[in-house]
Amino acid sequence: MQQYPFARDSIIDPSPVLAELREAAPIHRVRLATGGEAWLVTRYDDVRALLGSPDFGTQYPGTMPVADAGNLAAGFMFLKDPPEHTRLRRSVSKAFTARRIAELRDRAEAVATGLVETMLTEGPVVDVQEAFAYPLPIAIISELLGIPDADRGRFRRWADVVLRSVGAGPEAYGEAFTDLQKFVVDLVAAKPGGADLLSDLARDDDGLTPLEIASMAMGLLMAGYVTTAAAISHGLLRLFQAPLVLGRVVAGELEIGLVVEELLRLQDEEVGINRIAQSDVELCGVRIARGDTVIASRSGANRDPGAFERPGSIGVAAGRNPHLAFGHGIHHCLGAALARMELEVAFSTLLTKIPTLRLAVPVSDVRWSADGMDVNIDGLPVTW
């Protein structure tokens, strides 16, 4: 039985063990770092079916986390199963509109342009993560949630401690997490006074309670800050290692939206999406017991040669590829359109305004770790 996650030696590509298991059989039993065991599903069609199946939920059968002001995470929508999940998502979807994303694009372009201009004055060598990849998504999240300008500095400081462990010992982490949750609860209590997402939710008489809105706000921060920043850094690193593709992007020969879709497909993760069997059920020809954990490997699915013509490299086709980077089914990422917009703005702004952008060190010198959900790049020095 394999130990999971698998040992790896690449920043941007998964362990070859993943491909070996995918070829050998559709499902495998793996041993977890916690000492327990789980089922691992690696093929595209099977992962898609698993994520879309009502037989598998996010919680152990019969349980449902309950949030309070000191534990907003228990109210995250992606931790809920129907019917609670259905009610929450219906309310949020009404306010998370295409028009709002379009309006945020203008703001994202302005922020990205300002960040690049600062990079150019501070160069010719900068850490693109600290100078660009992190500031862009936190600015857009602040805009989306309607955080006052005067509060955005401390909001980011708390988010950096909680989500990035910046200067965070246990005591500092606990204080920042408490302060951040209180700030979000108070922010929601001050609505509805604006045109932001939280104000729209607070004005909906048939919608969410203030506590549910606060949990949603924290969930957007958790899901949209570091994850989007990582997608920018990983995408740049992959483009730097694909100079022919990078050259075509810089020359305007490739549609940036299609390039983003391929970068999303190839975005690697350290572990997959956990689902819990809600009853005894058959999956991939194997009997899964009620309460068993099944891991849907997006990295395995998105590199499945049975689903993609060029599974391990950037292959820009005529249309969007059907990757599972944002999941599938009822838990498909609600912020997918926002993330796509931010990534399109990020790559187009960087590569238009700094067309000679390149890695400033050998790729072997780029520091990285794989300790949590994702593969973390600890710094990405670039030059031009």
C-alpha positions in Angstrom: 0.0 0.0 0.0 1.4 3.4 -1.1 2.0 6.2 1.4 -0.1 9.3 0.4 0.8 12.0 -0.6 3.5 10.6 -2.7 7.1 11.7 -2.4 8.0 14.2 -5.1 11.0 16.0 -6.6 9.3 18.5 -8.9 7.7 21.9 -8.1 5.2 21.8 -10.9 4.6 18.2 -11.7 3.2 15.4 -9.5 5.1 12.2 -8.5 5.3 9.6 -11.3 3.7 7.2 -8.9 0.4 8.9 -9.7 0.6 8.1 -13.4 1.7 4.5 -12.6 -1.3 4.0 -10.3 -3.7 5.6 -12.8 -2.5 3.2 -15.5 -2.7 0.1 -13.3 -6.2 0.5 -11.9 -9.0 3.1 -11.5 -8.9 3.0 -7.7 -6.3 2.2 -5.0 -6.1 1.9 -1.2 -3.5 4.3 0.2 -2.1 5.0 3.7 -2.4 8.6 4.9 0.2 10.6 6.9 -2.2 10.7 9.8 -2.0 6.9 10.0 -5.4 6.2 8.5 -6.3 4.8 5.1 -8.4 6.1 2.2 -9.3 5.2 -1.4 -7.6 7.1 -4.2 -9.3 7.7 -7.6 -7.1 9.0 -10.4 -8.8 8.7 -13.8 -10.7 11.6 -15.3 -14.1 10.0 -15.8 -14.0 8.4 -12.4 -13.0 11.6 -10.6 -15.7 13.5 -12.3 -18.3 10.9 -11.5 -17.2 10.8 -7.8 -17.4 14.6 -7.4 -20.9 14.6 -9.0 -22.3 11.7 -7.0 -24.8 12.3 -4.2 -23.5 9.1 -2.6 -20.4 11.0 -1.4 -20.5 14.0 0.9 -18.1 16.4 2.6 -18.9 15.2 6.1 -19.2 11.9 8.0 -22.8 10.6 7.5 -25.3 12.3 9.8 -22.9 15.1 10.9 -23.0 18.8 10.0 -20.5 21.4 11.4 -22.2 24.4 13.1 -20.6 27.9 13.0 -20.4 30.6 15.7 -18.7 33.9 15.9 -15.5 32.2 17.1 -15.5 29.5 14.5 -16.7 30.8 11.2 -14.9 28.0 9.3 -17.6 25.6 10.5 -20.0 27.5 8.3 -18.0 27.2 5.1 -20.4 26.3 2.3 -17.9 23.7 0.8 -18.1 21.8 4.1 -21.9 21.5 3.9 -24.0 18.8 2.2 -27.6 19.2 0.9 -30.1 20.4 1.8 -28.0 23.0 3.8 -25.5 23.4 1.0 -28.3 24.0 -1.5 -29.8 26.8 0.5 -26.5 28.6 1.1 -25.3 28.3 -2.5 -28.7 29.5 -3.9 -28.4 32.7 -1.8 -24.8 33.4 -2.6 -25.2 32.7 -6.3 -27.8 35.5 -6.6 -25.2 38.0 -5.6 -22.1 36.5 -7.2 -23.0 37.7 -10.7 -21.3 38.0 -14.1 -21.9 41.7 -13.9 -20.0 41.9 -10.6 -17.0 40.0 -12.1 -17.0 42.3 -15.1 -16.9 45.4 -12.8 -14.1 43.8 -10.7 -12.0 43.2 -13.9 -11.6 47.0 -14.3 -10.3 47.2 -10.7 -8.1 44.2 -11.2 -6.5 45.7 -14.3 -5.8 49.0 -12.4 -4.3 47.1 -9.4 -2.2 44.9 -11.6 -0.9 47.8 -13.6 0.1 49.6 -10.4 1.9 46.6 -9.1 3.9 46.1 -12.3 4.9 49.8 -12.3 6.2 49.4 -8.8 8.1 46.2 -9.8 9.8 48.1 -12.6 11.0 50.8 -10.2 12.3 48.3 -7.7 13.9 45.9 -10.2 15.6 44.5 -12.1 15.2 41.5 -9.8 12.1 41.1 -7.6 10.2 38.3 -5.9 7.1 38.3 -8.1 5.1 36.5 -5.4 5.5 39.3 -2.8 5.5 42.1 -5.4 2.5 40.9 -7.5 1.0 37.4 -6.9 -0.1 38.0 -3.3 -1.1 41.7 -3.5 -3.4 41.3 -6.5 -5.9 38.7 -5.1 -6.1 40.2 -1.6 -6.9 43.6 -3.2 -9.7 42.1 -5.3 -11.1 40.2 -2.3 -11.1 43.4 -0.3 -12.9 45.1 -3.1 -15.4 42.3 -3.4 -16.2 42.3 0.3 -16.4 46.0 0.5 -13.6 46.4 3.1 -13.0 50.1 3.7 -9.7 51.5 2.4 -8.5 52.4 5.9 -8.9 48.7 7.1 -7.3 46.9 4.2 -3.8 47.0 5.5 -4.6 45.2 8.8 -7.0 42.9 6.9 -4.1 41.7 4.8 -1.7 41.5 7.8 -4.2 39.2 9.6 -4.7 37.1 6.4 -1.0 36.8 5.8 -0.5 35.4 9.4 -3.5 33.1 9.2 -3.1 31.8 5.6 0.6 32.3 4.9 2.1 31.9 8.3 4.0 35.2 7.9 5.7 35.8 11.2 3.4 33.4 12.9 4.2 31.5 16.0 1.3 29.8 17.7 0.4 32.9 19.8 0.6 35.3 16.9 -1.5 32.9 14.8 -4.2 32.6 17.4 -4.4 36.4 17.9 -4.6 37.1 14.2 -7.2 34.4 13.6 -9.4 35.8 16.5 -8.9 39.4 15.2 -9.7 38.4 11.6 -12.9 36.6 12.5 -14.1 39.5 14.7 -13.3 42.0 12.0 -15.4 40.0 9.5 -18.3 39.6 11.9 -18.2 43.4 12.6 -17.9 44.1 8.9 -21.0 42.2 8.1 -22.9 43.8 11.0 -22.2 47.2 9.4 -23.9 46.2 6.1 -25.9 46.8 3.9 -24.4 50.1 3.0 -22.7 49.7 -0.3 -22.6 48.0 -3.7 -20.3 45.1 -2.6 -21.1 41.4 -2.3 -21.7 41.5 1.5 -24.1 44.4 1.2 -26.1 42.6 -1.5 -26.3 39.5 0.7 -27.4 41.5 3.8 -30.1 43.2 1.8 -31.7 39.9 0.7 -34.5 39.4 3.2 -34.9 35.7 2.2 -31.1 35.1 2.2 -28.4 34.4 4.8 -28.1 35.3 8.4 -25.3 37.7 9.4 -23.3 34.8 10.8 -23.7 32.8 7.5 -22.6 35.9 5.5 -19.5 36.2 7.8 -18.7 32.5 7.2 -19.1 33.0 3.5 -16.8 36.0 3.6 -14.1 34.0 5.5 -14.6 31.1 3.0 -13.9 33.4 0.1 -10.8 34.7 1.7 -9.6 31.2 2.5 -10.3 29.9 -1.0 -9.4 32.9 -3.0 -6.3 34.5 -1.6 -3.4 32.0 -1.4 -4.9 29.7 -4.0 -5.0 32.4 -6.6 -1.6 33.7 -5.7 -0.2 30.1 -6.1 -1.9 29.8 -9.5 -0.1 32.9 -10.7 3.3 31.8 -9.4 3.0 28.2 -10.6 1.7 29.4 -14.0 4.6 31.7 -14.5 7.1 29.0 -13.6 5.5 26.6 -16.0 5.5 29.3 -18.8 9.2 30.0 -18.0 9.9 26.3 -18.7 7.9 26.4 -21.9 9.7 29.2 -23.8 7.9 28.5 -27.2 4.5 28.9 -25.6 5.7 31.9 -23.6 7.0 33.5 -26.7 3.6 33.0 -28.5 1.8 34.5 -25.5 4.1 37.6 -25.4 3.6 38.0 -29.2 -0.2 37.9 -28.8 -0.5 34.8 -30.9 -2.4 32.8 -28.2 -5.6 33.8 -26.5 -4.8 34.4 -22.8 -8.0 32.8 -21.7 -7.1 29.5 -23.3 -3.6 29.6 -21.9 -5.1 30.2 -18.4 -7.3 27.1 -18.8 -4.2 24.9 -19.6 -2.3 26.4 -16.6 -5.3 25.6 -14.4 -5.4 22.1 -15.7 -1.8 21.6 -15.0 -1.8 23.3 -11.6 -0.6 20.6 -9.3 -1.9 19.9 -5.8 -0.3 17.9 -2.9 -3.6 16.2 -2.0 -6.9 15.8 -3.7 -10.5 16.5 -2.8 -11.8 14.4 0.1 -15.3 12.9 -0.1 -17.0 10.6 2.5 -19.2 7.7 1.5 -22.7 8.4 2.9 -23.7 4.7 2.7 -22.2 1.4 1.4 -21.7 2.0 -2.3 -19.8 0.6 -5.3 -17.2 2.8 -7.0 -14.9 1.7 -9.8 -15.9 -1.8 -9.2 -15.0 -1.7 -5.5 -17.3 -1.8 -2.6 -16.8 1.4 -0.5 -18.1 1.2 3.1 -20.2 3.9 4.7 -17.9 6.5 6.3 -14.8 5.6 4.1 -12.8 8.5 2.8 -12.3 8.6 -1.0 -9.8 11.1 -2.5 -10.5 12.5 -5.9 -7.1 13.3 -7.5 -7.5 16.4 -9.7 -3.8 16.1 -10.7 -4.4 12.6 -11.8 -7.6 13.4 -13.7 -6.3 16.5 -15.3 -3.3 14.6 -16.7 -5.3 11.5 -17.8 -4.2 10.7 -21.4 -7.7 9.2 -21.9 -9.1 12.7 -21.5 -6.4 15.0 -22.8 -4.3 14.9 -26.0 -1.2 16.4 -24.4 -1.8 15.5 -20.8 1.5 16.7 -19.3 2.2 19.9 -21.2 0.6 23.1 -22.3 -1.6 22.3 -25.3 -3.7 25.2 -26.3 -6.6 23.8 -28.3 -9.5 25.5 -30.2 -11.7 25.8 -27.1 -11.7 25.5 -23.3 -10.6 22.2 -22.0 -12.9 20.3 -19.5 -10.5 20.3 -16.6 -11.5 19.7 -13.0 -9.3 22.4 -11.4 -12.5 23.9 -9.9 -14.0 20.6 -9.0 -17.3 19.3 -10.4 -20.9 18.9 -9.3 -22.7 20.8 -6.5 -19.4 21.9 -5.0 -17.9 23.3 -8.2 -16.0 26.4 -7.1 -18.4 29.3 -6.9 -15.5 31.7 -7.5 -14.3 30.1 -10.7 -15.2 33.0 -12.9 -13.5 35.4 -10.4 -10.3 33.3 -10.4 -10.3 33.0 -14.2 -10.6 36.8 -14.5 -7.8 37.5 -12.0 -5.5 35.0 -13.7 -6.2 36.4 -17.2 -5.5 39.9 -15.9 -2.4 38.8 -14.0 -0.7 37.1 -16.9 -1.7 39.5 -19.6 -0.6 42.5 -17.6 2.7 41.0 -16.5 3.7 39.7 -20.0 2.4 42.8 -21.9 4.2 45.3 -19.7 7.3 43.2 -19.1 7.7 41.1 -22.3 11.2 40.0 -21.3 10.1 38.7 -17.9 12.1 35.6 -17.0 13.3 33.6 -14.0 16.2 35.3 -12.3 17.7 32.1 -10.8 18.1 28.4 -12.0 14.9 26.6 -11.4 16.8 24.3 -9.1 17.3 27.3 -6.8 13.6 28.1 -6.4 12.6 27.2 -2.9 9.4 25.2 -2.4 7.6 22.8 0.0 4.8 20.3 -0.1 3.5 20.2 3.4 -0.2 21.0 3.0 -3.0 21.0 0.5 -0.9 22.6 -2.3 2.7 22.7 -3.4 4.1 26.0 -2.1 6.6 28.1 -3.8 8.5 30.0 -1.1 9.8 32.7 -3.4 10.0 33.3 -7.2 12.8 35.8 -8.2 12.2 37.2 -11.7 14.1 39.7 -13.8 13.7 41.3 -17.3 
